[in-house]
Amino acid sequence: MDRARPQRNRIHLDISVPHDEAPRRVETALAAGGWLVSATRAPAFWVLADQEGNEACVTTWQGRDN
């Protein structure tokens, strides 16, 4: 990290799911109150956060560099 992020990321999960399941998982997280931090690397991964700012990535093997 370039700068400290106090009170954030006390936990960070990467959740690998089948590529056809990922959009549904992201939508479910958003419907539960999460927010989308970034989708710039989708479908390789989406960065989500909970209401406290803890981040989690929904990841697939699609769109990754070799």
N, C-alpha and C positions, 0 to 999 in steps of 0.2 A: 504494500500500500504506500502511496505517496505521502499521505498524511494520516494522523491518528483519527479514529472514528469512535470517540467515547460513547459508551452505552449502546453500541451497535454490534451486531454479529457475535453475540455471546455464543451463538451456535450457528453453524452454516452447514446445510445438507446439500449434497448432489444426489438427485434421484433419477436414476436411469430407467427409462420406460421404452416400450416398443414405439417406433416412430408414428404409427397410426393411432396410438393412445395419447401422445403428448398434448395435442391441442385440447382434448377433453380434460386432461389433468390440470392444465393451465387455467382453463375456464372455471373449473371447480374451485381452484384456489382463489381466484378473483371473486367468485360468488360468495365465498366464505369470509371475505373481508380483506384478503391480501391485495397487494398492488403490484403492477408490472414495473419493474425497474428498467429492464432492457430486453428487447427482442431482436437486437441487431445481429446476433449470431444464430438465430433460429434458422433451420430446425436442429442445429447442433445443441443449442441450449437457450433457455429463457431464464432470466434472473427475476425472481419474485421476492417480495418482502412481506413480513407480517406487520401488524399495526405498531409493533415496537421497533421495527427496522431490521429485524433479523432476516437475513437473506437465505434463500434456497434456490437451487437451480434444477429445473426439469431438463434432463438431458436425453439425447438420442445419439445414435451412431451416424445419422444422416448429416451431411453438410460439414463433416470434419475434414480437416486437411490431412493428407497422408504423411 
